[in-house]
Amino acid sequence: MNSMQEVTLAFAGASGAPYGLRLLEQLVLAKVKVSLVISPAGHMVIHDETDFQLPGNPKKIEEFLTEHFQAAPSQIKVYGKDQWSSPLASGSASPRTMIVCPCSAGCLSAIALGASNNLLERAADVVIKEQGKLVLVVREMPLSAIHLEHMLNLARLGVCIMPASPGFYFKPQKVEDLVDFVVARILDHIQVPHQLSKRWGAQ
């Protein structure tokens, strides 16, 4: 396991669970250590949008995902939303890279305001204050002035706002191709190698 490569991945309660699950799969394949937080609403969205039947207990979820993605022992660590003893809650111990995928408008708002009402929000707050890399894969349309103001404020702090907006120039043949397009862009921004898509202009 590459100890230099650690990422926090969070699922908020927005549509787009396939993006997050595909991203988790690719991080595991790249031998990245993943700290995972799934909000209660995110848990429901995974159930509604995919065939995954996640357990309700963080330890059971960890075991399920480790087996499903054939991850190395301890490569995936799942934390509950109120697990304040988690290293994600501390600037001295949390990974310096975090992705919220998908990110709901409510989660975006809480992060922008520094609410820290749960571990997901606190983990994002820690990454911002420690000047790490935070990527928010926002899933909302249309966007109100409230959403846009929060995005602008976060972007000014160095947060990467990455709406789940797949391209079509590569002539996708199936939904999975569109998912891979977005996941590939996320991986590019956190400098994790992948084979999901061709580069622009590549033959």
Rosetta constraint file for C-alpha pairs under 8 A:
AtomPair CA 1 CA 31 HARMONIC 5.97 0.50
AtomPair CA 1 CA 32 HARMONIC 7.20 0.50
AtomPair CA 1 CA 33 HARMONIC 7.42 0.50
AtomPair CA 1 CA 75 HARMONIC 7.83 0.50
AtomPair CA 2 CA 31 HARMONIC 6.63 0.50
AtomPair CA 2 CA 32 HARMONIC 6.71 0.50
AtomPair CA 2 CA 33 HARMONIC 7.70 0.50
AtomPair CA 3 CA 33 HARMONIC 7.57 0.50
AtomPair CA 5 CA 32 HARMONIC 5.36 0.50
AtomPair CA 5 CA 33 HARMONIC 6.45 0.50
AtomPair CA 6 CA 32 HARMONIC 5.69 0.50
AtomPair CA 6 CA 33 HARMONIC 4.74 0.50
AtomPair CA 6 CA 34 HARMONIC 6.02 0.50
AtomPair CA 6 CA 35 HARMONIC 7.75 0.50
AtomPair CA 6 CA 95 HARMONIC 5.70 0.50
AtomPair CA 6 CA 96 HARMONIC 7.68 0.50
AtomPair CA 6 CA 97 HARMONIC 7.11 0.50
AtomPair CA 7 CA 32 HARMONIC 7.01 0.50
AtomPair CA 7 CA 33 HARMONIC 6.28 0.50
AtomPair CA 7 CA 34 HARMONIC 5.08 0.50
AtomPair CA 7 CA 35 HARMONIC 6.27 0.50
AtomPair CA 7 CA 95 HARMONIC 5.74 0.50
AtomPair CA 7 CA 96 HARMONIC 7.24 0.50
AtomPair CA 7 CA 97 HARMONIC 5.15 0.50
AtomPair CA 7 CA 98 HARMONIC 5.60 0.50
AtomPair CA 7 CA 99 HARMONIC 7.60 0.50
AtomPair CA 8 CA 34 HARMONIC 5.66 0.50
AtomPair CA 8 CA 35 HARMONIC 4.58 0.50
AtomPair CA 8 CA 36 HARMONIC 5.86 0.50
AtomPair CA 8 CA 37 HARMONIC 7.77 0.50
AtomPair CA 8 CA 88 HARMONIC 7.95 0.50
AtomPair CA 8 CA 95 HARMONIC 6.36 0.50
AtomPair CA 8 CA 97 HARMONIC 6.29 0.50
AtomPair CA 8 CA 98 HARMONIC 4.47 0.50
AtomPair CA 8 CA 99 HARMONIC 6.28 0.50
AtomPair CA 9 CA 24 HARMONIC 7.69 0.50
AtomPair CA 9 CA 34 HARMONIC 6.63 0.50
AtomPair CA 9 CA 35 HARMONIC 6.11 0.50
AtomPair CA 9 CA 36 HARMONIC 4.95 0.50
AtomPair CA 9 CA 37 HARMONIC 6.44 0.50
AtomPair CA 9 CA 98 HARMONIC 5.83 0.50
AtomPair CA 9 CA 99 HARMONIC 5.00 0.50
AtomPair CA 9 CA 100 HARMONIC 5.92 0.50
AtomPair CA 9 CA 101 HARMONIC 7.19 0.50
AtomPair CA 10 CA 36 HARMONIC 5.72 0.50
AtomPair CA 10 CA 37 HARMONIC 4.68 0.50
AtomPair CA 10 CA 38 HARMONIC 5.64 0.50
AtomPair CA 10 CA 39 HARMONIC 7.75 0.50
AtomPair CA 10 CA 98 HARMONIC 7.74 0.50
AtomPair CA 10 CA 99 HARMONIC 6.25 0.50
AtomPair CA 10 CA 100 HARMONIC 4.62 0.50
AtomPair CA 10 CA 101 HARMONIC 6.12 0.50
AtomPair CA 10 CA 102 HARMONIC 7.75 0.50
AtomPair CA 10 CA 120 HARMONIC 6.65 0.50
AtomPair CA 11 CA 17 HARMONIC 7.52 0.50
AtomPair CA 11 CA 20 HARMONIC 6.85 0.50
AtomPair CA 11 CA 37 HARMONIC 6.44 0.50
AtomPair CA 11 CA 38 HARMONIC 4.75 0.50
AtomPair CA 11 CA 39 HARMONIC 6.20 0.50
AtomPair CA 11 CA 42 HARMONIC 5.31 0.50
AtomPair CA 11 CA 43 HARMONIC 7.81 0.50
AtomPair CA 11 CA 100 HARMONIC 5.87 0.50
AtomPair CA 11 CA 101 HARMONIC 5.38 0.50
AtomPair CA 11 CA 102 HARMONIC 5.61 0.50
AtomPair CA 11 CA 103 HARMONIC 6.84 0.50
AtomPair CA 12 CA 38 HARMONIC 6.49 0.50
AtomPair CA 12 CA 39 HARMONIC 5.46 0.50
AtomPair CA 12 CA 41 HARMONIC 6.58 0.50
AtomPair CA 12 CA 42 HARMONIC 4.72 0.50
AtomPair CA 12 CA 100 HARMONIC 6.86 0.50
AtomPair CA 12 CA 101 HARMONIC 6.94 0.50
AtomPair CA 12 CA 102 HARMONIC 5.80 0.50
AtomPair CA 12 CA 103 HARMONIC 5.17 0.50
AtomPair CA 12 CA 104 HARMONIC 5.82 0.50
AtomPair CA 12 CA 107 HARMONIC 6.64 0.50
AtomPair CA 13 CA 39 HARMONIC 6.66 0.50
AtomPair CA 13 CA 40 HARMONIC 7.41 0.50
AtomPair CA 13 CA 41 HARMONIC 4.32 0.50
AtomPair CA 13 CA 42 HARMONIC 4.00 0.50
AtomPair CA 13 CA 43 HARMONIC 7.55 0.50
AtomPair CA 13 CA 44 HARMONIC 7.61 0.50
AtomPair CA 13 CA 45 HARMONIC 6.37 0.50
AtomPair CA 13 CA 102 HARMONIC 7.35 0.50
AtomPair CA 13 CA 103 HARMONIC 7.02 0.50
AtomPair CA 13 CA 104 HARMONIC 5.70 0.50
AtomPair CA 14 CA 41 HARMONIC 7.77 0.50
AtomPair CA 14 CA 42 HARMONIC 6.78 0.50
AtomPair CA 14 CA 45 HARMONIC 7.02 0.50
AtomPair CA 14 CA 102 HARMONIC 5.78 0.50
AtomPair CA 14 CA 103 HARMONIC 5.95 0.50
AtomPair CA 14 CA 104 HARMONIC 4.56 0.50
AtomPair CA 14 CA 105 HARMONIC 7.84 0.50
AtomPair CA 14 CA 139 HARMONIC 6.11 0.50
AtomPair CA 14 CA 140 HARMONIC 7.72 0.50
AtomPair CA 15 CA 45 HARMONIC 6.45 0.50
AtomPair CA 15 CA 49 HARMONIC 7.78 0.50
AtomPair CA 15 CA 102 HARMONIC 6.83 0.50
AtomPair CA 15 CA 104 HARMONIC 7.94 0.50
AtomPair CA 15 CA 139 HARMONIC 6.58 0.50
AtomPair CA 16 CA 20 HARMONIC 7.09 0.50
AtomPair CA 16 CA 45 HARMONIC 7.96 0.50
AtomPair CA 16 CA 49 HARMONIC 7.79 0.50
AtomPair CA 16 CA 101 HARMONIC 7.56 0.50
AtomPair CA 16 CA 102 HARMONIC 5.52 0.50
AtomPair CA 16 CA 139 HARMONIC 7.10 0.50
AtomPair CA 17 CA 21 HARMONIC 6.25 0.50
AtomPair CA 17 CA 42 HARMONIC 7.75 0.50
AtomPair CA 17 CA 45 HARMONIC 6.48 0.50
AtomPair CA 17 CA 46 HARMONIC 5.34 0.50
AtomPair CA 17 CA 49 HARMONIC 6.54 0.50
AtomPair CA 17 CA 50 HARMONIC 7.35 0.50
AtomPair CA 17 CA 101 HARMONIC 7.59 0.50
AtomPair CA 17 CA 102 HARMONIC 6.43 0.50
AtomPair CA 18 CA 22 HARMONIC 5.98 0.50
AtomPair CA 18 CA 46 HARMONIC 7.85 0.50
AtomPair CA 18 CA 49 HARMONIC 7.44 0.50
AtomPair CA 18 CA 50 HARMONIC 7.04 0.50
AtomPair CA 18 CA 179 HARMONIC 7.09 0.50
AtomPair CA 19 CA 23 HARMONIC 6.09 0.50
AtomPair CA 19 CA 101 HARMONIC 6.77 0.50
AtomPair CA 19 CA 102 HARMONIC 7.01 0.50
AtomPair CA 19 CA 179 HARMONIC 5.75 0.50
AtomPair CA 19 CA 180 HARMONIC 7.75 0.50
AtomPair CA 19 CA 182 HARMONIC 7.37 0.50
AtomPair CA 19 CA 183 HARMONIC 6.39 0.50
AtomPair CA 20 CA 24 HARMONIC 6.13 0.50
AtomPair CA 20 CA 101 HARMONIC 5.11 0.50
AtomPair CA 20 CA 102 HARMONIC 6.26 0.50
AtomPair CA 21 CA 25 HARMONIC 6.22 0.50
AtomPair CA 22 CA 26 HARMONIC 6.28 0.50
AtomPair CA 22 CA 179 HARMONIC 7.70 0.50
AtomPair CA 22 CA 180 HARMONIC 7.54 0.50
AtomPair CA 22 CA 183 HARMONIC 7.08 0.50
AtomPair CA 23 CA 27 HARMONIC 6.16 0.50
AtomPair CA 23 CA 183 HARMONIC 5.75 0.50
AtomPair CA 23 CA 187 HARMONIC 7.93 0.50
AtomPair CA 24 CA 28 HARMONIC 6.24 0.50
AtomPair CA 24 CA 34 HARMONIC 7.86 0.50
AtomPair CA 25 CA 29 HARMONIC 6.29 0.50
AtomPair CA 25 CA 69 HARMONIC 6.17 0.50
AtomPair CA 26 CA 30 HARMONIC 6.15 0.50
AtomPair CA 26 CA 194 HARMONIC 7.36 0.50
AtomPair CA 27 CA 31 HARMONIC 6.36 0.50
AtomPair CA 27 CA 32 HARMONIC 5.27 0.50
AtomPair CA 27 CA 33 HARMONIC 7.65 0.50
AtomPair CA 27 CA 34 HARMONIC 7.42 0.50
AtomPair CA 27 CA 192 HARMONIC 7.69 0.50
AtomPair CA 28 CA 32 HARMONIC 5.64 0.50
AtomPair CA 28 CA 33 HARMONIC 7.23 0.50
AtomPair CA 28 CA 34 HARMONIC 7.66 0.50
AtomPair CA 28 CA 69 HARMONIC 7.20 0.50
AtomPair CA 28 CA 71 HARMONIC 6.00 0.50
AtomPair CA 28 CA 75 HARMONIC 7.46 0.50
AtomPair CA 29 CA 71 HARMONIC 7.90 0.50
AtomPair CA 30 CA 192 HARMONIC 7.08 0.50
AtomPair CA 30 CA 193 HARMONIC 7.04 0.50
AtomPair CA 30 CA 194 HARMONIC 7.53 0.50
AtomPair CA 31 CA 75 HARMONIC 7.83 0.50
AtomPair CA 32 CA 75 HARMONIC 7.24 0.50
AtomPair CA 33 CA 74 HARMONIC 7.89 0.50
AtomPair CA 33 CA 75 HARMONIC 4.75 0.50
AtomPair CA 33 CA 76 HARMONIC 6.20 0.50
AtomPair CA 34 CA 75 HARMONIC 6.11 0.50
AtomPair CA 34 CA 76 HARMONIC 4.92 0.50
AtomPair CA 34 CA 77 HARMONIC 6.27 0.50
AtomPair CA 35 CA 76 HARMONIC 6.04 0.50
AtomPair CA 35 CA 77 HARMONIC 4.86 0.50
AtomPair CA 35 CA 78 HARMONIC 5.94 0.50
AtomPair CA 35 CA 79 HARMONIC 7.36 0.50
AtomPair CA 36 CA 76 HARMONIC 7.04 0.50
AtomPair CA 36 CA 77 HARMONIC 5.96 0.50
AtomPair CA 36 CA 78 HARMONIC 4.64 0.50
AtomPair CA 36 CA 79 HARMONIC 6.17 0.50
AtomPair CA 37 CA 78 HARMONIC 6.01 0.50
AtomPair CA 37 CA 79 HARMONIC 5.41 0.50
AtomPair CA 37 CA 80 HARMONIC 6.43 0.50
AtomPair CA 37 CA 81 HARMONIC 6.75 0.50
AtomPair CA 37 CA 119 HARMONIC 7.64 0.50
AtomPair CA 37 CA 120 HARMONIC 6.27 0.50
AtomPair CA 38 CA 42 HARMONIC 5.66 0.50
AtomPair CA 38 CA 43 HARMONIC 6.12 0.50
AtomPair CA 38 CA 79 HARMONIC 7.91 0.50
AtomPair CA 38 CA 80 HARMONIC 7.37 0.50
AtomPair CA 38 CA 81 HARMONIC 7.22 0.50
AtomPair CA 38 CA 120 HARMONIC 7.84 0.50
AtomPair CA 39 CA 43 HARMONIC 6.15 0.50
AtomPair CA 39 CA 81 HARMONIC 6.34 0.50
AtomPair CA 39 CA 120 HARMONIC 7.45 0.50
AtomPair CA 40 CA 44 HARMONIC 6.50 0.50
AtomPair CA 41 CA 45 HARMONIC 6.29 0.50
AtomPair CA 42 CA 46 HARMONIC 6.24 0.50
AtomPair CA 43 CA 47 HARMONIC 6.44 0.50
AtomPair CA 43 CA 54 HARMONIC 7.50 0.50
AtomPair CA 44 CA 48 HARMONIC 6.20 0.50
AtomPair CA 45 CA 49 HARMONIC 5.89 0.50
AtomPair CA 46 CA 50 HARMONIC 5.67 0.50
AtomPair CA 46 CA 52 HARMONIC 6.68 0.50
AtomPair CA 47 CA 51 HARMONIC 6.77 0.50
AtomPair CA 47 CA 52 HARMONIC 5.96 0.50
AtomPair CA 47 CA 53 HARMONIC 6.00 0.50
AtomPair CA 47 CA 54 HARMONIC 7.29 0.50
AtomPair CA 54 CA 61 HARMONIC 6.03 0.50
AtomPair CA 54 CA 64 HARMONIC 7.40 0.50
AtomPair CA 55 CA 60 HARMONIC 5.92 0.50
AtomPair CA 55 CA 61 HARMONIC 5.46 0.50
AtomPair CA 55 CA 64 HARMONIC 7.85 0.50
AtomPair CA 56 CA 60 HARMONIC 7.30 0.50
AtomPair CA 56 CA 61 HARMONIC 7.01 0.50
AtomPair CA 57 CA 61 HARMONIC 6.12 0.50
AtomPair CA 58 CA 62 HARMONIC 6.09 0.50
AtomPair CA 58 CA 78 HARMONIC 5.50 0.50
AtomPair CA 58 CA 79 HARMONIC 5.87 0.50
AtomPair CA 58 CA 80 HARMONIC 5.84 0.50
AtomPair CA 59 CA 63 HARMONIC 6.32 0.50
AtomPair CA 59 CA 78 HARMONIC 6.66 0.50
AtomPair CA 59 CA 79 HARMONIC 8.00 0.50
AtomPair CA 60 CA 64 HARMONIC 6.07 0.50
AtomPair CA 61 CA 65 HARMONIC 6.07 0.50
AtomPair CA 61 CA 78 HARMONIC 7.00 0.50
AtomPair CA 62 CA 66 HARMONIC 5.97 0.50
AtomPair CA 62 CA 76 HARMONIC 6.44 0.50
AtomPair CA 62 CA 77 HARMONIC 6.09 0.50
AtomPair CA 62 CA 78 HARMONIC 5.39 0.50
AtomPair CA 63 CA 67 HARMONIC 6.21 0.50
AtomPair CA 64 CA 68 HARMONIC 6.08 0.50
AtomPair CA 65 CA 69 HARMONIC 5.89 0.50
AtomPair CA 65 CA 70 HARMONIC 7.89 0.50
AtomPair CA 65 CA 71 HARMONIC 7.85 0.50
AtomPair CA 65 CA 76 HARMONIC 7.63 0.50
AtomPair CA 66 CA 70 HARMONIC 5.57 0.50
AtomPair CA 66 CA 71 HARMONIC 4.87 0.50
AtomPair CA 66 CA 72 HARMONIC 7.25 0.50
AtomPair CA 66 CA 73 HARMONIC 7.53 0.50
AtomPair CA 66 CA 75 HARMONIC 7.71 0.50
AtomPair CA 66 CA 76 HARMONIC 6.39 0.50
AtomPair CA 67 CA 71 HARMONIC 6.66 0.50
AtomPair CA 71 CA 75 HARMONIC 6.06 0.50
AtomPair CA 71 CA 76 HARMONIC 7.06 0.50
AtomPair CA 72 CA 76 HARMONIC 7.89 0.50
AtomPair CA 79 CA 83 HARMONIC 6.33 0.50
AtomPair CA 79 CA 86 HARMONIC 7.07 0.50
AtomPair CA 80 CA 119 HARMONIC 7.43 0.50
AtomPair CA 81 CA 118 HARMONIC 5.48 0.50
AtomPair CA 81 CA 119 HARMONIC 4.89 0.50
AtomPair CA 81 CA 120 HARMONIC 6.48 0.50
AtomPair CA 82 CA 118 HARMONIC 5.75 0.50
AtomPair CA 82 CA 119 HARMONIC 5.80 0.50
AtomPair CA 83 CA 119 HARMONIC 6.55 0.50
AtomPair CA 84 CA 89 HARMONIC 6.16 0.50
AtomPair CA 84 CA 119 HARMONIC 6.50 0.50
AtomPair CA 85 CA 89 HARMONIC 7.09 0.50
AtomPair CA 86 CA 90 HARMONIC 7.71 0.50
AtomPair CA 87 CA 92 HARMONIC 7.91 0.50
AtomPair CA 87 CA 93 HARMONIC 5.09 0.50
AtomPair CA 87 CA 94 HARMONIC 5.16 0.50
AtomPair CA 88 CA 93 HARMONIC 6.74 0.50
AtomPair CA 88 CA 94 HARMONIC 4.41 0.50
AtomPair CA 88 CA 95 HARMONIC 7.15 0.50
AtomPair CA 88 CA 119 HARMONIC 7.37 0.50
AtomPair CA 88 CA 122 HARMONIC 7.66 0.50
AtomPair CA 88 CA 123 HARMONIC 5.16 0.50
AtomPair CA 88 CA 126 HARMONIC 7.66 0.50
AtomPair CA 89 CA 94 HARMONIC 6.86 0.50
AtomPair CA 89 CA 119 HARMONIC 6.60 0.50
AtomPair CA 89 CA 122 HARMONIC 5.87 0.50
AtomPair CA 89 CA 123 HARMONIC 5.43 0.50
AtomPair CA 89 CA 126 HARMONIC 6.81 0.50
AtomPair CA 90 CA 94 HARMONIC 5.91 0.50
AtomPair CA 90 CA 123 HARMONIC 7.83 0.50
AtomPair CA 90 CA 126 HARMONIC 6.72 0.50
AtomPair CA 91 CA 126 HARMONIC 5.64 0.50
AtomPair CA 91 CA 127 HARMONIC 7.51 0.50
AtomPair CA 91 CA 130 HARMONIC 6.45 0.50
AtomPair CA 94 CA 123 HARMONIC 7.61 0.50
AtomPair CA 94 CA 126 HARMONIC 7.71 0.50
AtomPair CA 94 CA 127 HARMONIC 7.82 0.50
AtomPair CA 95 CA 127 HARMONIC 7.77 0.50
AtomPair CA 96 CA 127 HARMONIC 5.88 0.50
AtomPair CA 96 CA 130 HARMONIC 7.53 0.50
AtomPair CA 96 CA 131 HARMONIC 7.86 0.50
AtomPair CA 96 CA 132 HARMONIC 4.69 0.50
AtomPair CA 96 CA 133 HARMONIC 6.17 0.50
AtomPair CA 97 CA 127 HARMONIC 6.96 0.50
AtomPair CA 97 CA 132 HARMONIC 5.86 0.50
AtomPair CA 97 CA 133 HARMONIC 4.66 0.50
AtomPair CA 97 CA 134 HARMONIC 5.94 0.50
AtomPair CA 97 CA 190 HARMONIC 7.46 0.50
AtomPair CA 98 CA 124 HARMONIC 7.00 0.50
AtomPair CA 98 CA 127 HARMONIC 7.08 0.50
AtomPair CA 98 CA 133 HARMONIC 6.27 0.50
AtomPair CA 98 CA 134 HARMONIC 4.91 0.50
AtomPair CA 98 CA 135 HARMONIC 6.30 0.50
AtomPair CA 99 CA 134 HARMONIC 5.86 0.50
AtomPair CA 99 CA 135 HARMONIC 4.67 0.50
AtomPair CA 99 CA 136 HARMONIC 5.93 0.50
AtomPair CA 99 CA 137 HARMONIC 7.45 0.50
AtomPair CA 100 CA 134 HARMONIC 7.98 0.50
AtomPair CA 100 CA 135 HARMONIC 6.34 0.50
AtomPair CA 100 CA 136 HARMONIC 5.00 0.50
AtomPair CA 100 CA 137 HARMONIC 6.03 0.50
AtomPair CA 101 CA 136 HARMONIC 6.55 0.50
AtomPair CA 101 CA 137 HARMONIC 5.03 0.50
AtomPair CA 101 CA 138 HARMONIC 7.39 0.50
AtomPair CA 102 CA 136 HARMONIC 7.53 0.50
AtomPair CA 102 CA 137 HARMONIC 5.34 0.50
AtomPair CA 102 CA 138 HARMONIC 6.13 0.50
AtomPair CA 102 CA 139 HARMONIC 6.30 0.50
AtomPair CA 103 CA 107 HARMONIC 6.19 0.50
AtomPair CA 103 CA 108 HARMONIC 6.62 0.50
AtomPair CA 103 CA 136 HARMONIC 5.94 0.50
AtomPair CA 103 CA 137 HARMONIC 5.35 0.50
AtomPair CA 103 CA 138 HARMONIC 4.63 0.50
AtomPair CA 103 CA 139 HARMONIC 5.97 0.50
AtomPair CA 104 CA 108 HARMONIC 6.19 0.50
AtomPair CA 104 CA 138 HARMONIC 6.10 0.50
AtomPair CA 104 CA 139 HARMONIC 5.84 0.50
AtomPair CA 104 CA 140 HARMONIC 6.84 0.50
AtomPair CA 105 CA 109 HARMONIC 6.15 0.50
AtomPair CA 105 CA 138 HARMONIC 7.15 0.50
AtomPair CA 105 CA 139 HARMONIC 7.32 0.50
AtomPair CA 105 CA 140 HARMONIC 6.50 0.50
AtomPair CA 105 CA 147 HARMONIC 6.68 0.50
AtomPair CA 106 CA 110 HARMONIC 6.27 0.50
AtomPair CA 107 CA 111 HARMONIC 6.16 0.50
AtomPair CA 107 CA 121 HARMONIC 7.34 0.50
AtomPair CA 108 CA 112 HARMONIC 6.12 0.50
AtomPair CA 108 CA 136 HARMONIC 7.73 0.50
AtomPair CA 108 CA 138 HARMONIC 7.69 0.50
AtomPair CA 108 CA 147 HARMONIC 7.68 0.50
AtomPair CA 108 CA 150 HARMONIC 7.06 0.50
AtomPair CA 108 CA 151 HARMONIC 7.60 0.50
AtomPair CA 109 CA 113 HARMONIC 6.21 0.50
AtomPair CA 109 CA 147 HARMONIC 7.27 0.50
AtomPair CA 109 CA 150 HARMONIC 6.24 0.50
AtomPair CA 110 CA 114 HARMONIC 6.05 0.50
AtomPair CA 110 CA 115 HARMONIC 5.12 0.50
AtomPair CA 110 CA 116 HARMONIC 7.20 0.50
AtomPair CA 110 CA 121 HARMONIC 6.72 0.50
AtomPair CA 111 CA 115 HARMONIC 6.30 0.50
AtomPair CA 111 CA 116 HARMONIC 7.30 0.50
AtomPair CA 111 CA 121 HARMONIC 5.74 0.50
AtomPair CA 111 CA 124 HARMONIC 6.59 0.50
AtomPair CA 111 CA 125 HARMONIC 6.52 0.50
AtomPair CA 112 CA 150 HARMONIC 5.71 0.50
AtomPair CA 112 CA 151 HARMONIC 7.70 0.50
AtomPair CA 112 CA 153 HARMONIC 7.00 0.50
AtomPair CA 112 CA 154 HARMONIC 6.04 0.50
AtomPair CA 114 CA 121 HARMONIC 7.50 0.50
AtomPair CA 114 CA 122 HARMONIC 7.81 0.50
AtomPair CA 114 CA 125 HARMONIC 6.11 0.50
AtomPair CA 115 CA 121 HARMONIC 6.79 0.50
AtomPair CA 115 CA 122 HARMONIC 7.63 0.50
AtomPair CA 116 CA 120 HARMONIC 7.64 0.50
AtomPair CA 116 CA 121 HARMONIC 4.58 0.50
AtomPair CA 116 CA 122 HARMONIC 4.27 0.50
AtomPair CA 116 CA 123 HARMONIC 7.96 0.50
AtomPair CA 116 CA 125 HARMONIC 6.90 0.50
AtomPair CA 117 CA 121 HARMONIC 6.36 0.50
AtomPair CA 117 CA 122 HARMONIC 7.01 0.50
AtomPair CA 118 CA 122 HARMONIC 6.14 0.50
AtomPair CA 119 CA 123 HARMONIC 5.83 0.50
AtomPair CA 120 CA 124 HARMONIC 6.40 0.50
AtomPair CA 121 CA 125 HARMONIC 6.19 0.50
AtomPair CA 122 CA 126 HARMONIC 6.12 0.50
AtomPair CA 123 CA 127 HARMONIC 6.39 0.50
AtomPair CA 124 CA 128 HARMONIC 6.33 0.50
AtomPair CA 124 CA 134 HARMONIC 7.00 0.50
AtomPair CA 125 CA 129 HARMONIC 6.19 0.50
AtomPair CA 126 CA 130 HARMONIC 5.97 0.50
AtomPair CA 127 CA 131 HARMONIC 6.02 0.50
AtomPair CA 127 CA 132 HARMONIC 4.95 0.50
AtomPair CA 127 CA 133 HARMONIC 6.68 0.50
AtomPair CA 127 CA 134 HARMONIC 6.50 0.50
AtomPair CA 128 CA 132 HARMONIC 5.98 0.50
AtomPair CA 128 CA 133 HARMONIC 7.50 0.50
AtomPair CA 128 CA 134 HARMONIC 6.98 0.50
AtomPair CA 128 CA 157 HARMONIC 7.42 0.50
AtomPair CA 128 CA 158 HARMONIC 7.98 0.50
AtomPair CA 128 CA 159 HARMONIC 7.51 0.50
AtomPair CA 131 CA 158 HARMONIC 7.93 0.50
AtomPair CA 133 CA 158 HARMONIC 7.76 0.50
AtomPair CA 133 CA 159 HARMONIC 6.80 0.50
AtomPair CA 133 CA 160 HARMONIC 7.65 0.50
AtomPair CA 133 CA 190 HARMONIC 7.65 0.50
AtomPair CA 134 CA 158 HARMONIC 7.92 0.50
AtomPair CA 134 CA 159 HARMONIC 5.22 0.50
AtomPair CA 134 CA 160 HARMONIC 6.10 0.50
AtomPair CA 135 CA 159 HARMONIC 6.15 0.50
AtomPair CA 135 CA 160 HARMONIC 4.69 0.50
AtomPair CA 135 CA 161 HARMONIC 6.06 0.50
AtomPair CA 135 CA 162 HARMONIC 6.76 0.50
AtomPair CA 135 CA 186 HARMONIC 7.79 0.50
AtomPair CA 136 CA 159 HARMONIC 7.55 0.50
AtomPair CA 136 CA 160 HARMONIC 6.28 0.50
AtomPair CA 136 CA 161 HARMONIC 5.15 0.50
AtomPair CA 136 CA 162 HARMONIC 5.81 0.50
AtomPair CA 136 CA 163 HARMONIC 7.55 0.50
AtomPair CA 137 CA 161 HARMONIC 6.50 0.50
AtomPair CA 137 CA 162 HARMONIC 4.81 0.50
AtomPair CA 137 CA 163 HARMONIC 5.04 0.50
AtomPair CA 137 CA 164 HARMONIC 5.87 0.50
AtomPair CA 138 CA 161 HARMONIC 7.08 0.50
AtomPair CA 138 CA 162 HARMONIC 6.31 0.50
AtomPair CA 138 CA 163 HARMONIC 4.60 0.50
AtomPair CA 138 CA 164 HARMONIC 6.32 0.50
AtomPair CA 139 CA 163 HARMONIC 6.25 0.50
AtomPair CA 139 CA 164 HARMONIC 6.25 0.50
AtomPair CA 143 CA 147 HARMONIC 5.88 0.50
AtomPair CA 143 CA 148 HARMONIC 6.64 0.50
AtomPair CA 144 CA 148 HARMONIC 6.35 0.50
AtomPair CA 145 CA 149 HARMONIC 5.97 0.50
AtomPair CA 146 CA 150 HARMONIC 6.30 0.50
AtomPair CA 147 CA 151 HARMONIC 6.21 0.50
AtomPair CA 148 CA 152 HARMONIC 6.10 0.50
AtomPair CA 149 CA 153 HARMONIC 6.15 0.50
AtomPair CA 150 CA 154 HARMONIC 6.19 0.50
AtomPair CA 151 CA 155 HARMONIC 5.96 0.50
AtomPair CA 151 CA 161 HARMONIC 6.74 0.50
AtomPair CA 152 CA 156 HARMONIC 6.18 0.50
AtomPair CA 153 CA 157 HARMONIC 6.69 0.50
AtomPair CA 154 CA 158 HARMONIC 6.61 0.50
AtomPair CA 154 CA 159 HARMONIC 5.38 0.50
AtomPair CA 154 CA 160 HARMONIC 7.97 0.50
AtomPair CA 154 CA 161 HARMONIC 7.97 0.50
AtomPair CA 155 CA 159 HARMONIC 4.77 0.50
AtomPair CA 155 CA 160 HARMONIC 6.19 0.50
AtomPair CA 155 CA 161 HARMONIC 6.67 0.50
AtomPair CA 162 CA 186 HARMONIC 7.88 0.50
AtomPair CA 164 CA 182 HARMONIC 6.12 0.50
AtomPair CA 165 CA 182 HARMONIC 6.89 0.50
AtomPair CA 166 CA 178 HARMONIC 5.57 0.50
AtomPair CA 166 CA 179 HARMONIC 7.31 0.50
AtomPair CA 166 CA 181 HARMONIC 5.80 0.50
AtomPair CA 166 CA 182 HARMONIC 5.58 0.50
AtomPair CA 167 CA 178 HARMONIC 7.34 0.50
AtomPair CA 167 CA 181 HARMONIC 7.07 0.50
AtomPair CA 168 CA 172 HARMONIC 6.33 0.50
AtomPair CA 168 CA 178 HARMONIC 7.97 0.50
AtomPair CA 172 CA 177 HARMONIC 5.50 0.50
AtomPair CA 172 CA 178 HARMONIC 6.55 0.50
AtomPair CA 173 CA 177 HARMONIC 6.66 0.50
AtomPair CA 174 CA 178 HARMONIC 7.17 0.50
AtomPair CA 175 CA 179 HARMONIC 6.49 0.50
AtomPair CA 176 CA 180 HARMONIC 6.10 0.50
AtomPair CA 177 CA 181 HARMONIC 6.24 0.50
AtomPair CA 178 CA 182 HARMONIC 6.70 0.50
AtomPair CA 179 CA 183 HARMONIC 6.27 0.50
AtomPair CA 180 CA 184 HARMONIC 5.82 0.50
AtomPair CA 180 CA 196 HARMONIC 5.96 0.50
AtomPair CA 180 CA 197 HARMONIC 7.17 0.50
AtomPair CA 181 CA 185 HARMONIC 6.51 0.50
AtomPair CA 181 CA 196 HARMONIC 7.26 0.50
AtomPair CA 181 CA 197 HARMONIC 6.53 0.50
AtomPair CA 182 CA 186 HARMONIC 6.42 0.50
AtomPair CA 183 CA 187 HARMONIC 6.22 0.50
AtomPair CA 184 CA 188 HARMONIC 6.16 0.50
AtomPair CA 184 CA 194 HARMONIC 7.08 0.50
AtomPair CA 184 CA 196 HARMONIC 5.93 0.50
AtomPair CA 184 CA 197 HARMONIC 6.63 0.50
AtomPair CA 185 CA 189 HARMONIC 6.38 0.50
AtomPair CA 186 CA 190 HARMONIC 6.60 0.50
AtomPair CA 187 CA 191 HARMONIC 5.93 0.50
AtomPair CA 187 CA 192 HARMONIC 5.09 0.50
AtomPair CA 187 CA 193 HARMONIC 6.90 0.50
AtomPair CA 187 CA 194 HARMONIC 7.29 0.50
AtomPair CA 188 CA 192 HARMONIC 6.09 0.50
AtomPair CA 188 CA 193 HARMONIC 7.14 0.50
AtomPair CA 198 CA 202 HARMONIC 6.18 0.50
AtomPair CA 198 CA 203 HARMONIC 7.98 0.50
